[in-house]
Amino acid sequence: MLFFYTRYFRILLSCGQECSLLQVLNPLDAICNRPREDAVCVSQLKNARSIDQGILQQRPDVKIFLPFRFLFYRPEEVFQPQTYNRFLVAPTGDHVISLVDEISFTFPPAPPLSQIDDIPPEQFCNGDNRPADCGANCMCTHQVDIPHNAVVEVVLVDEVQQPNLSHPFHLHGYAFNVVGIGRSPDRNVKKINLKHALDLDKRGLLHRQFNLPPAKDTIAVPNNGYVIFRFRADNPGYWLFHCHFLFHILIGMNLILHVGTHADLPPIPPNFPTCGDHLPPITPPLSLNAFH
C-alpha cells in the first residue's frame, strides 16, 4: 500500500485519542468523484507522460462491459460420476466458480498464437456468442475480438460485492489508462450489476476523467463498484486478462482479448515446437476387488 506523508504540523491530543496523518492509495470505499484529505484513488493520479489523443476522445472505437461474479454450486452438482468439475471451497464452505460476462474461462487445448488450427472453433465463445448447450456454469475459452489499432474502453463491474474485497485485474501485453473508478451515484441502488451500469452509462453517470489519466497494467475493482480504462489496441495477439488472485484464475475469472488477426502477426518459425493439453480420459474408479 502506498502512503503520502502530509506536511508536518502539531496536533494536541487528549489521552486515548488517535490521529492519522497518512493518505491511503486505493481506498476500499471507492469514493473517487471528489478530492479527499484521507485518500487518493488511482483515477485521481496524473500521468507524467504524453497520452495518445485517441484515448481522450469522447467515444472509443470499442466499448466492452465485463461484469464478474461467483456462481454457487450445490454439492450434488459438483460430485457427479464421470465428471471433473472445477470449483473453489470458500471459507464459508460454499463451492464456487468464477464468471466473467456469465462465462467461466477454460484454457484452450493448444496455444492459439502458434496452433490456432489445432483448436476447434466451437471452443471459443463470448457474451454475444455462447454455446447452445451453455447452462448457468457456461465453460469455454472466453475470447473478445478487437480490431487492430482500435481505441478500446473496458468497463469492469463487480457483481461479487464481497465487503472489503477488491479484485485486482491484470492485462498482459498493454498498459491502459484508468479513466474512472467508483460506485453507483444512485443511493437507492444497494447492489450494482450489468443492467444498472449500462443504464448509468446511457445517462452519462459513469464518472470519467480525461485529464492525464494514469497508466497501469493492473487495477483493483472496488467491491460493488466499477472501473473504466482505455487502451490503444496496437499490439496484435492473444492477451490474457485476469483477476490476479491465483485461486480465482483457476476457477475461470479470465478471458482473452484477441487483437487483430493472424495476418497482423509474424509468421510461425519453421519447426516451432508444438504442445497440447494431454488430458487423460476420465475412467471409473477401480473396485476394491482389483487389489486382491
N, C-alpha and C positions, 0 to 999 in steps of 0.2 A: 504494500500500500504506500502511496506517495503522499508526503506531508509538505505543506508550505508553512514556513515559520513566519509569523506576523512581526511587525515592528515592536520592539521592546517598550513596554510601559509598566508602571507599577499598579497593582491592584491589592487592596487591603481586604483580607478575608477573615471572617469570624471562624471560630473553632467549629470544625465539621463541614464547612463549606468547601466546594470544589470548583475549579475553573479550568477550562481547556483553552489554550491559545493556538490550537492547531486547526488547519483546514484539511478536510478529507477529500481525496480524489475518488470519484465514482461512488457517491453516496447511495446507500441502498434504497432510500425513499424516492430517488429519481425525480426530485423536484428540480427541473433543469430549464424552466422557461423564464427564469429571472435570476439576477445576481444574488449571491448568498455570502455571508461572512463566515459560515461554518463549513462550506463545502464547495467544490468545483466539479462540474460534470465534464466529461470528455468533450461533449459538443460545445462547451464554452471555451475550450482551448483555442489558440490561434496558430495557424500554420506559418512557420518561418520561411517556407519555400514557395516558389511560384506555383500556381494551380492551373491545370488545364481549364480553359474558359468554358469548354463544353460541359464540365462538371457543374458549373454555376448557372447554366441556362435554366429557364423556368421549367421546361418539360424535358425529361430524359427520353432517350430513344426507346428504352425498355424499362418497364416497371414490374417488379416481382414481389408479391406478398407471400411471406413464408410464416404461417402460424406453426407453432410446435407445442406438443403436449405429450403426456403419457397415456397409454391405454392399459387398463387394468384387466388382467386375466382372472378368470375363476380357475382354481387348481385343477378341476376336471378338464378344462380346456387345454392345459399345458401338458399333462401327463397322459397322452394318448399313445396306444401301441403303434409301432411303425412310424413314429414321428420323432423329430428332434427340434423342438421349438426353442428359440432364444427367449430369455427373459432375465430380469433382474429381480432379486428379492430385496425389496426396500426395507429400511429399518422398521417400518410399521408391520412388516410381514407380507405386504402386498406383492404380487407377481406382476411386473410391468414390462412393457416395451415402449420405445420412443417412436413418435410420429412427427414428421415434418410435412405440412400440407397433406395430412392424412395418409402418409406413406412411411413405412418402416424400411429404411435402406438396407439392401443386401448387396454385397460386393459381387461384381461380375466374375465369371469363371476364368477370365483371361484379361490382361491389360488392354484397354481399348485403344491406347495410344499406338501400340505396335501390332495388336492382334484383333482388330475390330471385326474381321471376318470370322473369327472363332466364337463370337458371341451372338446368340440368337437375337434377332431384332425385338422379339417379344419380351426379352429380359429387361429392356429399358421402359421407363414409364415416367409420368409426372402428374401433377394435379389435373391437367386437362386431357391426359391420355392414360387412364388407369386400365389395367387388365380387366376383362369382362368378368372374371371369376373372383375379383378382389372383394374381400369382406372388410370388416372393421379393422382387421390386422393386415392391411394390404402390404405385401412384401415383394419388392422388386428393386432394380437399380434405378433410383430416382435421379433423373438427368434433365436439366433445363438447358435448352439450346439457345445460344446468344449469338447474334451476328457479329462478325469480326469488326472491331473498331467502334462498336456502339457505345453510347453513354448509358450505363445501367444503374437503376436505383433499386435497392433491395430494402424491403420493409419487413423486419422481423417482429413477430407478435407473440408474446409469451402467454400461452394458454395453460401452462403448468400451474402458475400462480401459487407457488410454494413460498411462504414468507421467508425473508432473509436469504433467498437463493436466487442468484443472478447467473444465468447460463452464459459462459464465455464462448462466442462463436469465432472460429478462425477460418480465413480464406487462404488457400495456397495459391501461389502464382501472382499475387497482386498486393498492393497497398490500396486501401479505399479511404475515401473522405467521409467522416462522420458528420452528417448534417442535422441530425435530430435524435434526441433521447427524451423519453418522458412517459407519462401515463395519461389516461383519458381526462380531458378537462371537464367532462360531464360528471358531476359529483353523484348523480343518481345511478351511475353505472358502477357496480361493485366489482365486476369481473370483465376484463376486456376479452374480445375474441375477434376472429377474422371479419365477421359481418360488421361489427362495430368499428373496427379500424378502417374498413372500406368506406363506411359512412362518414367517419371523421375526415378522411382524405377528400372525399367528394365535396365536403363542406368547407374545406380549407382549414381544418382544425388540427391536423397533424403538424406540430411545430417544426419548422426547418429554419436553419440559419446558414447563409452562404458567405459570411464574412470570414474568409480564410479558414475554412473547416479543416480540422487536423487530419493527418493521415495515420491510419492504423492498419494492422492485419488481423487483429483480434479485438473484439468488443464485447463487453458484458451487457446482456439484455436484462433490464430491471424486471423483477418479478411483477406480473400483472401490468406490464408496460410494453414499450416498443423501442426499437432502434431503427433509424433510417441512415443508410450510407450509399455512396455512389462511387463508381469507378469507370474508367475508360477500358473497354474490353479489347486491348491491343496486344494481348499475349495469348495466341491461339493454343488450344489444347483442352485436356480434360482435367479440371481443377476441383479438388475435393474441398467442400465447405462443410464444417462440422462443429459440433459442440466440443469443447476442449476437455470435458470430463471424460476420462477414458471409458468408464463403465457406461456412459450414455452413447459413446461411439459404438460400442459392441452391441447395443440393442437398437441401433437404427437411427440415431439423431444426426444424420448426414445427408448430403446429396452431392451430385456432380454438376458443376457449371461447365458446360461444353461450349467453348468459344470458337467460332469459325467452323471450318470444315477440314477434311484431311488434305484438301488442296492447299491449305494455308500452312501445313506442317512440312518440316524437312522429310526427305524420303527415308524409309527404314533402311538401315545399313545392311549390306549383304551378310548372310549367315548370322544375323542378330539372334541371340538366344530367345527361345520361347518358353512359356510356362503355363500352368493351368492350376485348377483348384485341387485336383486329385482326391476328390471326396469319395470315400468308400461307401458302398451301399449300406443301407440300414438293414440289419439282419435280426431275426428273433433271438432272444437270449437262449443260451443252451440250458437244457434241463439238468437237474442235479444228477440224473442217471448217466449223463455223458461223462461224468468224472469217476465212475466206478468201473 
